[in-house]
Amino acid sequence: MTTLEKQADLAGPGIGNYTELAAVLPNDYRSALSPRETMQALYAAKRVIEERLCKELNLMQVQVPLIVDRSSGVNDYLDRDGSRTPVTFHIANDRDLHPLDAEVVQAATKWKRLALRQFGCKPGEGILTDMRAVRKDYFLDHDHSAYVDQWDWERAIRREDRTLEYLTATVRAIWRALKAAETMLLEQWPVLAEWGTLPDELEFVHAEDLLAAYPDLPRKQRETQFLQEHPAVFIYGIGWTLADGLPHELRAADYDDWSTETVSADGRPMHGLNGDILVWNPVTKRRHELMSGGVRVDAESLRHQLELSGQTQLVELPYHRAILRDELPLSIGSGIGQARTMMLLLRKAHLGEVSVSVWPAVLKELCKERDIHVLE
């Protein structure tokens, strides 16, 4: 595997056209649940997950924006190079005497940290949102949509909580919430058990160790290989440049802390206080990402990451200035994909079976040929 091939694998779903997707979609698929049963099961699972997240992480549910002021710097870039840009529009307002330029949210990561201050959250307290977003620059396939729904949550922490141990305990709590939903679903819709169950515990591995184990594979293939033996994993340290000169995946410089030096459980130097939950999807027979997040940047790590990514000009934005001046709470948080989670728990082959979005005709035809019925 050449460096150029690895670089091409750093962002995006890893499927580049619909010929490739045709080879990925299952040919022997049948939905375990009807569209009506799917909606009933989906909302039952949604209630369990939200209740358990609030209980496990001490969160309160709050409203979340769909649009933000473009000048605030609150919207997320999703990646380090800024290639995924938000939908923008002009609000003329008062015959353009008091106009606004707005953006549709891509993720609420930065907004949530401001919201912690707005709602007066103390360390150990946090918020949970039912976030909706538009990401127009994705290639639309079986698990990437232009319409995104997430459980975006954030919790205030103390400085001494900025550790791998704290991150690990938090991720385990999230996994317990997802497992609780699966248990409920299998009790009410036992047909779902035909595809097996999720492991009781996650495996934890550093991105640096994953590269060491599979040095010749690009990151998605590394993940796939690891998931063959460990069907549910949390990968630490996504964004830091690894031994091959590339990060495991590109990450924005201004929300997750992927640069802070840490020490692994067995005493080796590592980097990053963030990561992803990935699982093996028994229906699609592919890697399946559920969550991305971690400890958020403080003033030191933000400055360092902006320098590493060549984005020091962002320090002039209000959000970034607030972090550099220690005006925002230290925090931990993540985005848990709702449609991705339901696709997994309800044993679906396509996001469109659990979420209404727009899909090109070529994709809808591919799905129809395989008895995959997307919602419209």
N, C-alpha and C positions, 0 to 999 in steps of 0.2 A: 504494500500500500504506500503510494507516494505521498509527500507532504501536500501536494495540490489536491489529491483525492481526499485527504483528511480534512483540508480546509473547506472543501465543498460540502462536507458533512456536518459542519459546525452549527448550522441553523436550518430550520425548516424540517418538514416531516420525513425527508429522505425518499420521497416519491416525487418524481419530476414531471410525469405526464400520465395520461389516462391509459396508455398501453401498459405501463408498469402497474398502474392500479388494477387493471383488469386481471393481472396475474396474482394480485394480492387478495382480492375479494374472494370469499369462500364460494365454492360451486355447489356445496351440499348443505346450504344453510336452510334452517327453518326456525322461525321465531317461536320461542317457548310460550309467549304471551300474545294475545290479540292486542290491537291498538288500544281498545278500551281497558283491558286488564293492565296494559303497560302504564297508562296514565294513573290508574288506581295504585299500582305498586310504586310508581315513581313518587307520588306525593306522600305515600306512607313512609317510604325510605327517607325522603327529604325531611319530614318531621322528626324522625328518629335522629338523623345526623345533626340537624340544627340543635335539637334539645341536648344531645350528648356533647357536642362541641361547646355549647354554653356551660354545661356542667363541668366538663373535664378541664376547660381552660379559663373558667370564670369570665365569661363573655356576656355582654348584653347586645341584643339585636338593635341596629340603628339603620336609618335611611342612608342611601349612598347616591352620589350624583351619576347621571348618565352623560352630562356635558360639563365641561370646565372652561374657565377663562384661559385663552391661549397664552396670555402673558404671565400666568402664574407659575409655569414650570411644573405644575402638579401632575400632568399627564405622564404616563409611562412610555418609554421608548421601546421596551421589551427586549432590546438587544443593545450591544455596545456601539455598533456603527450607525445607529439611527436610520437603518434602511426601511424599517417598518413604521410608516408615518400614519398619524391619526387622520380621520375624516375631519375636515375643517369647514366652517361656514361663517358667514358674516350676518350679524343681527343689526339691521339698520337702526331700529329703535329711535323713536322720536325724530323721524325724517333725517336720520344720520347725524343728528346733533349730539346724541349720546350713544354712539354705536359700541358694539362688542364684537370681538372675533372669538369664536368658540371652537372647541374641539370635542368630538365624541370620545368618551373614555376608552382607552385600550386596556387598562387595568387600574384598579383603585389603590395600588400599593402606596404611593406617596400621600394621597388624600387621607388614607386611614391614619397615618401618623399625625397629621394635623388634627384629625378628628379625636384622637386620644386626648389632646390638649383641650379641644372644644368641649368634650364631655367630661372633663375633669378626672380622667382615669389615673389612678395611683398604681405604683408597681404591683403586679399581680392581677390587675384588672384590665379588661379589654373589650373590644367590640367585634361583632359579627355582622357582615353585610350580605345581602342577596344581590350580588353585583351583575350588571348586564353591560356588555361592551361590544364594540365593533372593531375587528382587525381585518382590514381590507387587503393586506398584503400576503395573506396565507395562500398556499396552493390548496384548493378545496378537494379533500379526499375523504376517506372513511372516518377519520378522527380529527380533522381540522375543518373548522367552519369560520365563516366571516362573522357570525354571531356567536358571542361567547357568554356563558353564564358561569359564575364562580361563587363559592363561599369565600369571600375575601375577609379575613379576620386579622386583628392586630392586638397585641397585648403589651402594656408598658412593663418594663423590667428595670432592675437595678444594674449598675455597672458590673457588679460581681456575677451577674447572671449571663454575661456575654462569654459563654463557654460551650464546648462541645457537649458536656454532660447535660447542661440545661436544654440545649437544642435536641439532644437525643430523647430526653424525657418528654419533651413537648411533642415530638413526632410520634412517639409511642402512644401518647394520649389521643392523637388524631386517628391513629390506626384502630384504637379501641372503639372510637365512634363509628368508623366505617364497618368494622366487624359487627357491631351491634345492629346496624342496619341490615347487613347480610343475614344475620341470625333471624331477625324478624321476617325478612322476605322468604327465607326457606321454610319457615313455619307456616306462612300463609299461602305461599305458592311453591309447594315442594317440587314441582317439575323443574325448577331452576337448579336443583341439586344435581341434575344430570351432567352438568359441566364441572362438577367438583366444587370445592370451597376454597376461600382464601386462607393462607397460613395464619395461625394464631399470632405469630410474631414476625416482624420485619427483620431482614438481614441488613446490617449497616456496613458500608464499605467506602473508603476514600477514593475519589476519582484518580488520585495518584497511584493507588494500589491496583485499580482496574486497568490502568495503562500498563503497569508493570506486568500484570498477568497476561495481557493480550496486546503486546507492543506493536504488532503489525496490523491491527484492526482499527478502523475508524470508530468513533464513539458509539454510534447506534449499534454496530455489530458487537462491540464490547459489551454493551448493555444486554443485547440479545443473548450472547453467549453465557453471561453470568446468570441471567434469568432462567436458563435451562436447568440449573441446579438449585437456584434460590428464587422461587417464583414471585417474591415480593421483597423489594430492596429500597433502602434510602441511600443515595449516593452523596457523600459530603464533598464540599469544596468545588462547586461547579462555577467556573469563571477564571480561576487561577491558571496561569500558564504552566503546563506540565513539562515533563522531561523531554518530550519530543518537540517542544517549542510552541505548542498550541494548547489552548484551554480545552477542557472536556466539551464545553459548549460556550458560545459567547453569551455574556450576561451584562445587563446595563450596569453602569458604574455607580449609580446613585440610589440604589435601594438595598439589595442584599450585600452583606459583607463577605466577599469571596477572597479577600487578601490578607486578613489578619493571620498571623502565625499561630498555630495550635500544636498540640501534641496528641498523637494517637493513643488509644488505650494501652498499647504496648510500648509507649515511650518514644515513638519516632516523630520527627518534626513534620508537620503538615501545614496546609493553608486553608482558610475558609471556614465560616460559621453558617453555611447555607447548604442547600441541596434539594434533591428531587425524590419523590416517591414514585417508583416504577413497579409495574406488575406484569406478569405474563397473562395475556388475554387468551383463554382457551377457545374462544370462538374465532377470532381473527388469526390466532396463532402468531401473534406479534407482540413486541414490547408495547407497553401501554402506560403513558405518563398520567398520573393523577394529581400531583401536587408539586409546586415549586415555591420555595421561600426559605426563611431562616432569620437569623439575627440581622437586624438592619444596621446600616452604616452609622458610625459616630463621626465626629468631626475629623478625627485622624484618618480613619479608613476611607471616608469620602474623598478627602484631599488626595490620598494616595491613589485611589482608583481612578479619579479624574485625570491625574497625571499619567497613569499607565495607559489609559484609553485615549489620551490626547483630547480631552474635553474640558479643559480647565476654564473655558469661557462660561461654563454653566454656573460657576460660583456667583455670578451676578444675579441669578434668578432668586426670587423670594424664598422658595422652598429650600434651596441649597444654602442660602445665607443663614436661614434659621437653624439648620443643622450645624453649620460651622460656628455659630454663636452659642451653641448648646441651649437653644430656645425651645427645642422639641423634646419630648420624652424619648429616652432610649427604648427600643422596642424589638419585639420578635413578631413575625407574622408570615402568612402564606396565602396563596390562592389555590383553592381546591376545585378542580374542574367539575361542575355539576353534571353536565352532559357526559363527560368522560366517565365519571363515577357511575352514573346510571346505565350507561352503555355496558360497563363491566358487570355491575350487580344484576342487571336484568338480562344478561347474556345476549346482547345485541351485536350485530355485525357493522352497524353504521350509526354515527351520531344523529343522523336525520330520523332515526326511529324513536328518539327520545327528546328531540329538540326541533322546533320549526325554524328553518332558515332558508336561504336561497342557494340553489345548486344548479350548475350548468346542465343542459339537456343531455350531454354525453354521459355525465355521471348518473343522472336519473335513469337513463337507459341501461347502463351497466348494472345498476341495482335491480331494476325490474327483471332483467334476464336471470337474476340469481334469487328471486323471490325475497328481495330486501325492499320493504315498502317504507319509503321515507314519508314523513309527515309534510303536508302542504297546507 
